[in-house]
Amino acid sequence: MMNRRFHYAVVASSAAIVGALLFGTVVVRSASPDDNPYTQLGVFSDVLTKIKVEYVEEPDLKAVTAGAVTGLLESLDPFASYLTAQQFQQYQNEYGKGKADVGLLLSRGPGYLRIVDALPGSAADQAKLSTGDVIESINKISTRDMPLAFAELLLQGDPGTELEIAALTSRQAEPLTLKLKRAPIAYPAIASKMMAGKSSPQTGVITVAALLPGAAKSIAQKVQDLEKQGAKRLILDLRWNAVGEMEEGVAVADLFMESGIITYTQGQRSRRADTLATPEVVTKLPLIVLTNRGTAGAAEVAAAALHDSKRAKLIGEPTFGNAAVRKPITLNDGSAVIMASAKYYGPNGKAIQDARVTPDVLKPQYDAVQLADEDGDVKAETNKAAQPVGPDLILNEALDQK
């Protein structure tokens, strides 16, 4: 029979799960028994009771509850976080206060944290970490069930201080232990150049590493400069672009679109809000957009709009899939859940976070590099760090388009 302390723990844990289950829902509504949150709460309480009674040793109920909530959120949104009251207080006090960083953008994966991108020129980029790599620990703290928002805090610190991480990549049989030095993040400036393919007209290439405030204005200026140099078509390179303001992603698409929906947001409790293109455009030249697995967020919004509206041809790899409106929601005990309240959709009506953005022409970032693991098995690897020098297959494919 459950003791009183365990009974209270079940009630408290159940309340936390109920809170997560009921965010954004209306309690009184028709639903099948399997969809009823109280039915699912009963399953959770039953499992928690069995753990208490049958598990091999006395469980840490706080850890069990935190793991359960984290798993619940992870199944919905790989960028969501559950923070304890202490963690949320630290998050409010320290997050985004201008400290230095190592340049990692993370999401939750099965069990551990995964890399969305290593920002160009950052310590993480110099260590050749890349999209899809797994972070097993940060400063010897396991990332298993670690809240994403708390991990982002651990990555920050004073300039010049070191951070130790253990990373698992497909290029190494064993986890790598790396020491990364924090530094202010400096994003590469938007660049442009003229190129010509084997059988293509003069082509202007604009490379954008981040969509920070003012990016659209800078891109517009680059377009005008390239036209003066004789460009007959343009390539907008949004690969490894995972940082930026959603408003800039919208503004970039609006540079090239004369009409139609650029994007819209919608959530269970958020009405659909459309963003429409304005008639003025910076150019009517043919446009190609380059994407890969490191294209995320605002860059995905721009890519989806230009692709779905038939304004541009997309070439490269499917994007990462991260475009949502997220906000912290506090709980009664001071803890908080940071999760999506609405998603960004492309003009085709598909949620970018769910469907990603798939190019018209699929092309890997690099040729597969043959790597042998410790057992001698050969595997194909297409990660950017596996082949830092070599032909740029995606750009070459774009240049060769007629």
Number of C-alpha atoms within 10 A of each C-alpha: 7 11 7 9 9 15 13 12 15 21 13 14 23 19 14 21 22 17 16 19 18 14 15 13 11 10 12 6 7 9 10 7 10 9 10 15 19 17 12 16 18 12 12 19 16 13 12 23 17 11 16 18 14 10 11 8 9 10 13 9 16 12 11 14 20 20 18 18 24 24 19 16 22 23 13 11 18 23 21 24 26 30 27 19 16 11 18 22 14 14 16 10 10 14 16 12 10 12 17 19 27 27 24 22 19 23 24 28 18 13 16 18 26 25 20 26 27 25 27 19 15 22 21 23 17 15 14 14 24 25 23 21 19 26 24 21 20 19 14 12 14 15 23 17 22 22 26 25 21 19 18 17 17 15 22 25 21 14 14 13 15 19 19 16 22 20 21 20 17 18 20 13 12 13 16 14 15 15 17 21 19 23 20 17 17 11 16 13 12 16 14 19 14 16 15 15 16 10 10 15 17 19 24 26 26 20 21 24 23 26 25 17 14 11 21 22 13 15 21 16 13 20 24 13 15 21 19 9 14 13 21 16 20 26 26 21 24 26 25 27 28 26 20 18 18 22 15 22 27 23 23 26 26 26 21 24 26 19 14 16 20 29 26 20 20 18 16 13 12 12 11 15 12 16 15 17 21 16 12 12 15 15 17 14 15 14 21 23 26 28 30 26 25 28 32 29 25 29 34 33 32 24 31 31 30 25 23 19 19 12 19 25 21 27 25 24 23 24 30 27 21 27 25 24 15 15 14 17 15 16 15 10 9 14 18 22 25 20 22 19 19 21 22 28 28 26 22 14 11 15 24 25 21 15 15 23 29 20 21 14 15 16 20 17 21 20 17 14 15 13 15 14 13 9 7 8 9 12 13 13 17 16 24 15 17 19 15 10 9 8 12 12 15 22 20 13 16 23 23 13 14 9
